[in-house]
Amino acid sequence: MPSLADGAAVESALIAQLPGDAALHALMPDGVFIDLAPSGRTRFVIVSLEIHHDNYQFRSAAFEEATYLVKAVERSTSPSNANDAAARIHELLEDVALTIDGYTHMVTERLERVVYTDVDPENQDTRWQHRGGRYAVWVSPP
């Protein structure tokens, strides 16, 4: 079977949509990271690949589907800023065309919202707000 292009290009295109946006940067100024943020950051966006499927038809590469967790994370007792950042992330990703090396972008859509709060293990009075969604990105080889 012919191979599909490098899936990392999908991740790169998805991430490229986020850090250049002034409104999102104002809400989450510490940056956009894959999987983990560096130590000391308190307002940031995390992008993580959760699941990926290659789909073939007639012994040929047809399309790929990748689901990413994209969330705003903030150390705060209030979720309001993280909620605003999640809404901005949604505007930047939902059904917005992506330019992806080696692929034709089909669609990006949110599958579900993600909303939860963690207690900081080092300080039980500190809360981490997590707000965002799981986004499916469908692409096909050109």
C-alpha positions in Angstrom: 0.0 0.0 0.0 1.3 3.5 -0.7 2.2 5.4 2.4 0.5 8.6 3.5 2.5 11.8 4.1 4.2 12.5 7.5 1.4 13.0 10.1 3.6 15.4 11.9 2.7 18.0 9.2 -0.9 17.8 10.4 0.1 18.6 14.0 2.4 21.4 12.8 -0.4 23.0 10.8 -2.9 22.7 13.6 -0.4 24.3 16.0 0.5 27.1 13.6 -3.2 28.3 13.7 -2.8 29.2 17.4 0.3 31.2 18.5 -0.1 34.0 15.9 -3.5 35.0 17.1 -3.3 38.2 19.2 -6.6 37.5 21.1 -5.5 34.0 22.1 -2.0 35.3 23.0 -3.5 38.0 25.3 -5.4 35.2 27.1 -2.7 32.6 27.2 0.6 34.6 26.9 2.9 31.7 28.0 2.7 30.0 24.6 1.4 26.9 22.7 3.1 23.5 23.5 2.9 19.9 22.4 1.9 17.7 25.3 3.6 19.6 28.2 4.5 23.2 29.0 7.9 24.1 30.4 8.2 24.7 34.2 7.0 28.0 35.5 4.3 28.7 32.9 0.9 29.5 34.3 -1.3 30.4 31.2 -0.7 28.3 28.1 -2.3 26.1 25.4 -1.5 22.4 25.1 -2.0 20.3 21.9 -1.8 16.5 22.2 -2.5 13.8 19.7 -5.0 11.4 21.2 -5.7 9.0 18.4 -4.8 8.6 14.7 -6.3 6.4 12.0 -5.0 5.7 8.4 -7.8 4.9 6.1 -7.4 3.0 2.9 -9.8 2.3 0.0 -9.0 0.1 -2.9 -5.5 -0.6 -1.7 -4.6 3.0 -1.8 -4.3 5.7 0.9 -7.6 7.6 1.1 -7.5 9.8 4.2 -6.3 10.1 7.7 -8.2 11.1 10.8 -6.4 12.5 13.8 -8.0 13.6 17.1 -6.2 16.2 19.1 -6.9 17.5 22.6 -6.5 21.3 22.4 -6.9 23.1 25.7 -6.2 26.3 27.5 -4.6 25.7 30.9 -4.3 28.3 33.6 -3.4 28.4 37.3 -6.4 30.3 38.7 -9.3 29.8 41.0 -11.7 31.2 38.3 -12.3 29.5 35.0 -13.4 32.6 33.2 -10.1 33.4 31.4 -9.6 29.8 30.4 -13.2 29.7 29.1 -12.5 32.7 26.9 -9.3 31.1 25.6 -11.2 27.9 24.8 -13.8 29.9 22.9 -11.0 31.6 20.9 -9.4 28.2 20.2 -12.7 27.0 18.8 -13.0 30.0 16.5 -9.5 29.4 15.2 -10.0 25.7 14.5 -13.6 24.8 13.9 -14.2 24.3 10.2 -11.2 26.5 9.3 -9.0 25.6 6.3 -5.5 24.4 7.2 -2.6 24.4 4.9 -0.7 21.2 5.4 2.4 20.0 3.6 1.8 16.7 1.8 -2.0 16.7 2.4 -5.3 18.2 1.3 -7.2 19.4 4.4 -10.8 18.1 4.4 -12.3 19.4 7.7 -11.5 20.2 11.3 -14.3 19.9 13.8 -14.7 19.7 17.6 -16.0 16.3 18.7 -16.5 17.3 22.4 -15.8 20.0 24.9 -13.2 19.4 27.6 -13.8 21.1 31.0 -12.1 20.2 34.3 -10.1 21.5 37.2 -7.0 20.0 38.9 -5.6 20.6 42.3 -1.9 21.5 42.2 0.0 18.6 43.9 2.5 21.0 45.5 -0.1 23.5 46.9 -3.6 22.1 47.7 -5.0 25.7 47.6 -3.9 26.2 44.0 -6.2 25.2 41.1 -5.4 24.6 37.4 -8.3 25.3 35.0 -8.4 23.1 31.8 -10.8 24.3 29.0 -10.9 23.3 25.4 -11.9 20.4 23.2 -11.1 17.3 21.3 -10.8 18.2 17.6 -10.8 15.8 14.7 -8.8 16.7 11.7 -9.4 14.9 8.4 -6.8 15.1 5.6 -6.2 13.2 2.4 -3.1 12.8 0.2 -3.0 15.2 -2.7 
